[in-house]
Amino acid sequence: MPEQNYQQLLNEELSKVSADPRFPLLAKKRIEQSKKYISELNSLLGIIGSDSSMVISDENRQRLVELKKLTGDGFIKELVRLTVESDQQLIGLHVKAISSEGAKDPALRAWAQEKLPMLTENLTESQTLK
């Protein structure tokens, strides 16, 4: 779930971009989807309650630090690039989960398969922000 947590942080940054009305609208949709995604995944995995700590990889934490140093168009361009990259990562994780070497739990595999269209749509939408 670290990639999903990272994506939540990117979505929060998207919601703050007021220069283009597409950003907050897309961010709102993605934040709602993310909450539902995490809730469903926790349910599947038998995780009770929510862990309030935002566990993300050190690499992604550094990307956020570098992003926040930017301003204006540079910030927006890098935010879009990072969002597209994260979308691709999540799709890759789901493709791996449904592969023969992926998740052993049939319910988890089915759920991962079910989420692919939403994740692909998110990628397409984030690519249009360029």
MODELLER restraints for C-alpha pairs under 7 A, 6 or more apart:
rsr = mdl.restraints
at = mdl.atoms
rsr.add(forms.Gaussian(group=physical.xy_distance, feature=features.Distance(at['CA:2:A'], at['CA:55:A']), mean=5.41, stdev=0.5))
rsr.add(forms.Gaussian(group=physical.xy_distance, feature=features.Distance(at['CA:2:A'], at['CA:56:A']), mean=4.40, stdev=0.5))
rsr.add(forms.Gaussian(group=physical.xy_distance, feature=features.Distance(at['CA:2:A'], at['CA:57:A']), mean=6.42, stdev=0.5))
rsr.add(forms.Gaussian(group=physical.xy_distance, feature=features.Distance(at['CA:3:A'], at['CA:56:A']), mean=6.54, stdev=0.5))
rsr.add(forms.Gaussian(group=physical.xy_distance, feature=features.Distance(at['CA:3:A'], at['CA:90:A']), mean=6.86, stdev=0.5))
rsr.add(forms.Gaussian(group=physical.xy_distance, feature=features.Distance(at['CA:5:A'], at['CA:54:A']), mean=5.95, stdev=0.5))
rsr.add(forms.Gaussian(group=physical.xy_distance, feature=features.Distance(at['CA:5:A'], at['CA:55:A']), mean=6.58, stdev=0.5))
rsr.add(forms.Gaussian(group=physical.xy_distance, feature=features.Distance(at['CA:5:A'], at['CA:56:A']), mean=6.23, stdev=0.5))
rsr.add(forms.Gaussian(group=physical.xy_distance, feature=features.Distance(at['CA:6:A'], at['CA:56:A']), mean=5.73, stdev=0.5))
rsr.add(forms.Gaussian(group=physical.xy_distance, feature=features.Distance(at['CA:6:A'], at['CA:60:A']), mean=6.86, stdev=0.5))
rsr.add(forms.Gaussian(group=physical.xy_distance, feature=features.Distance(at['CA:7:A'], at['CA:86:A']), mean=6.48, stdev=0.5))
rsr.add(forms.Gaussian(group=physical.xy_distance, feature=features.Distance(at['CA:8:A'], at['CA:31:A']), mean=6.53, stdev=0.5))
rsr.add(forms.Gaussian(group=physical.xy_distance, feature=features.Distance(at['CA:8:A'], at['CA:34:A']), mean=6.87, stdev=0.5))
rsr.add(forms.Gaussian(group=physical.xy_distance, feature=features.Distance(at['CA:10:A'], at['CA:83:A']), mean=6.48, stdev=0.5))
rsr.add(forms.Gaussian(group=physical.xy_distance, feature=features.Distance(at['CA:11:A'], at['CA:27:A']), mean=5.15, stdev=0.5))
rsr.add(forms.Gaussian(group=physical.xy_distance, feature=features.Distance(at['CA:11:A'], at['CA:30:A']), mean=6.69, stdev=0.5))
rsr.add(forms.Gaussian(group=physical.xy_distance, feature=features.Distance(at['CA:11:A'], at['CA:31:A']), mean=6.33, stdev=0.5))
rsr.add(forms.Gaussian(group=physical.xy_distance, feature=features.Distance(at['CA:12:A'], at['CA:27:A']), mean=6.87, stdev=0.5))
rsr.add(forms.Gaussian(group=physical.xy_distance, feature=features.Distance(at['CA:14:A'], at['CA:23:A']), mean=5.51, stdev=0.5))
rsr.add(forms.Gaussian(group=physical.xy_distance, feature=features.Distance(at['CA:14:A'], at['CA:24:A']), mean=6.15, stdev=0.5))
rsr.add(forms.Gaussian(group=physical.xy_distance, feature=features.Distance(at['CA:14:A'], at['CA:27:A']), mean=5.55, stdev=0.5))
rsr.add(forms.Gaussian(group=physical.xy_distance, feature=features.Distance(at['CA:15:A'], at['CA:23:A']), mean=5.99, stdev=0.5))
rsr.add(forms.Gaussian(group=physical.xy_distance, feature=features.Distance(at['CA:15:A'], at['CA:24:A']), mean=4.08, stdev=0.5))
rsr.add(forms.Gaussian(group=physical.xy_distance, feature=features.Distance(at['CA:15:A'], at['CA:27:A']), mean=5.02, stdev=0.5))
rsr.add(forms.Gaussian(group=physical.xy_distance, feature=features.Distance(at['CA:15:A'], at['CA:28:A']), mean=6.84, stdev=0.5))
rsr.add(forms.Gaussian(group=physical.xy_distance, feature=features.Distance(at['CA:16:A'], at['CA:24:A']), mean=6.64, stdev=0.5))
rsr.add(forms.Gaussian(group=physical.xy_distance, feature=features.Distance(at['CA:17:A'], at['CA:23:A']), mean=5.99, stdev=0.5))
rsr.add(forms.Gaussian(group=physical.xy_distance, feature=features.Distance(at['CA:17:A'], at['CA:24:A']), mean=6.56, stdev=0.5))
rsr.add(forms.Gaussian(group=physical.xy_distance, feature=features.Distance(at['CA:44:A'], at['CA:108:A']), mean=6.73, stdev=0.5))
rsr.add(forms.Gaussian(group=physical.xy_distance, feature=features.Distance(at['CA:67:A'], at['CA:75:A']), mean=6.34, stdev=0.5))
rsr.add(forms.Gaussian(group=physical.xy_distance, feature=features.Distance(at['CA:67:A'], at['CA:78:A']), mean=6.73, stdev=0.5))
rsr.add(forms.Gaussian(group=physical.xy_distance, feature=features.Distance(at['CA:67:A'], at['CA:79:A']), mean=6.94, stdev=0.5))
rsr.add(forms.Gaussian(group=physical.xy_distance, feature=features.Distance(at['CA:77:A'], at['CA:130:A']), mean=6.93, stdev=0.5))
rsr.add(forms.Gaussian(group=physical.xy_distance, feature=features.Distance(at['CA:80:A'], at['CA:126:A']), mean=6.66, stdev=0.5))
rsr.add(forms.Gaussian(group=physical.xy_distance, feature=features.Distance(at['CA:80:A'], at['CA:129:A']), mean=6.73, stdev=0.5))
rsr.add(forms.Gaussian(group=physical.xy_distance, feature=features.Distance(at['CA:80:A'], at['CA:130:A']), mean=6.64, stdev=0.5))
rsr.add(forms.Gaussian(group=physical.xy_distance, feature=features.Distance(at['CA:83:A'], at['CA:126:A']), mean=6.77, stdev=0.5))
rsr.add(forms.Gaussian(group=physical.xy_distance, feature=features.Distance(at['CA:84:A'], at['CA:123:A']), mean=5.93, stdev=0.5))
rsr.add(forms.Gaussian(group=physical.xy_distance, feature=features.Distance(at['CA:84:A'], at['CA:126:A']), mean=5.87, stdev=0.5))
rsr.add(forms.Gaussian(group=physical.xy_distance, feature=features.Distance(at['CA:84:A'], at['CA:127:A']), mean=6.26, stdev=0.5))
rsr.add(forms.Gaussian(group=physical.xy_distance, feature=features.Distance(at['CA:87:A'], at['CA:119:A']), mean=6.75, stdev=0.5))
rsr.add(forms.Gaussian(group=physical.xy_distance, feature=features.Distance(at['CA:87:A'], at['CA:122:A']), mean=6.91, stdev=0.5))
rsr.add(forms.Gaussian(group=physical.xy_distance, feature=features.Distance(at['CA:87:A'], at['CA:123:A']), mean=5.36, stdev=0.5))
rsr.add(forms.Gaussian(group=physical.xy_distance, feature=features.Distance(at['CA:88:A'], at['CA:123:A']), mean=6.90, stdev=0.5))
rsr.add(forms.Gaussian(group=physical.xy_distance, feature=features.Distance(at['CA:91:A'], at['CA:116:A']), mean=6.55, stdev=0.5))
rsr.add(forms.Gaussian(group=physical.xy_distance, feature=features.Distance(at['CA:91:A'], at['CA:119:A']), mean=6.18, stdev=0.5))
rsr.add(forms.Gaussian(group=physical.xy_distance, feature=features.Distance(at['CA:91:A'], at['CA:120:A']), mean=6.99, stdev=0.5))
rsr.add(forms.Gaussian(group=physical.xy_distance, feature=features.Distance(at['CA:94:A'], at['CA:112:A']), mean=5.35, stdev=0.5))
rsr.add(forms.Gaussian(group=physical.xy_distance, feature=features.Distance(at['CA:94:A'], at['CA:113:A']), mean=6.94, stdev=0.5))
rsr.add(forms.Gaussian(group=physical.xy_distance, feature=features.Distance(at['CA:94:A'], at['CA:116:A']), mean=6.80, stdev=0.5))
rsr.add(forms.Gaussian(group=physical.xy_distance, feature=features.Distance(at['CA:96:A'], at['CA:102:A']), mean=5.31, stdev=0.5))
rsr.add(forms.Gaussian(group=physical.xy_distance, feature=features.Distance(at['CA:97:A'], at['CA:103:A']), mean=4.82, stdev=0.5))
rsr.add(forms.Gaussian(group=physical.xy_distance, feature=features.Distance(at['CA:97:A'], at['CA:109:A']), mean=6.05, stdev=0.5))
rsr.add(forms.Gaussian(group=physical.xy_distance, feature=features.Distance(at['CA:97:A'], at['CA:112:A']), mean=6.60, stdev=0.5))
rsr.add(forms.Gaussian(group=physical.xy_distance, feature=features.Distance(at['CA:98:A'], at['CA:109:A']), mean=5.04, stdev=0.5))
rsr.add(forms.Gaussian(group=physical.xy_distance, feature=features.Distance(at['CA:98:A'], at['CA:112:A']), mean=6.52, stdev=0.5))
rsr.add(forms.Gaussian(group=physical.xy_distance, feature=features.Distance(at['CA:98:A'], at['CA:113:A']), mean=6.36, stdev=0.5))
rsr.add(forms.Gaussian(group=physical.xy_distance, feature=features.Distance(at['CA:103:A'], at['CA:109:A']), mean=5.78, stdev=0.5))
